């Protein structure tokens, strides 16, 4: 066991003892206080826990309407032995707030032996997770670790499926909606003076698209297609073209990411799946503030078998011996890294940063680190990358030399 794990375990035991005695004595003890309105053999109701850490510089309050637990007799078709359910959770701290409607934890009895999981001993289901961080400069530790894992998986993982993945960048004053356009806005279509446009090969679509008909293939200078989406895109291609930035506009940047049906393998035995992701980062330089918001649905973090484990399934007796042999090892691994023994499912998660800086974005940090690592492994001089790019973009290249072949006749 590592020293950090032992230190964490000792502090956790100390906090549990202080909370227990504060409940018994009904008074704060060591900066901790636990109050339970009603306690029974099957659960607790009206829980409120208040505490302070780091010389009372970090204060937090945890409340839950009820915590219930149920014991089960493990069966071959359902090897669960304990179910813990927490309702209406609210965690308020100096750095952020967390709330959820329901959190359910199921503990399995030898799940690999009964083929219910590929290793984790617990399944955690969270219904309606909401996370609010006040400042990106003071992000809680576990949220920072979650960001690092997610961004690292997106950058270095293997994308197995992505139904939709789009990004968009908008600048204030250059991409307003139709109702926000300035009065001096002129439709570019009105500048087309010829009454009958000249047809060209560029108007013809490529691939599977074809004009709806040859007689009515032109309408106001535009070709109509059988695919309605492409026709709408061409019809509204100029709707966001506006004039220069006005004085009343804010100097703001918006960066959005939309994804649907994403499956990623992090190459470490974990599969990330997302049914829907909508995120947006906003930065206002005039007011010197930024924010970040993300909504994700149907999120799963599941442990999967490694390729060598899928070659041939083990016999039941062999798997039983292996499970008993690895049980102490699993206990030590769970103690050092509790997340390694958990499969997580979140129905919906809402993440909000009230104050967000671009340099605190994990994507920017890991993106530059990954580019630098690739440049070093490829033996590219990092200091000359941008200089060479400028030379290739603006320098005048010499004309290629003329080569003569033996069959060419120089004289007639």
Beta strands, then each sheet from edge to edge (+ up, - down):
strand 1: 33-39
strand 2: 43-53
strand 3: 58-71
strand 4: 80-93
strand 5: 96-108
strand 6: 122-135
strand 7: 158-171
strand 8: 218-219
strand 9: 222-223
strand 10: 252-265
strand 11: 270-284
strand 12: 289-303
strand 13: 342-355
sheet 1: 1+ 2- 3+ 4- 5+ 6- 13- 12+ 11- 10+ 7-
sheet 2: 8+ 9-
end
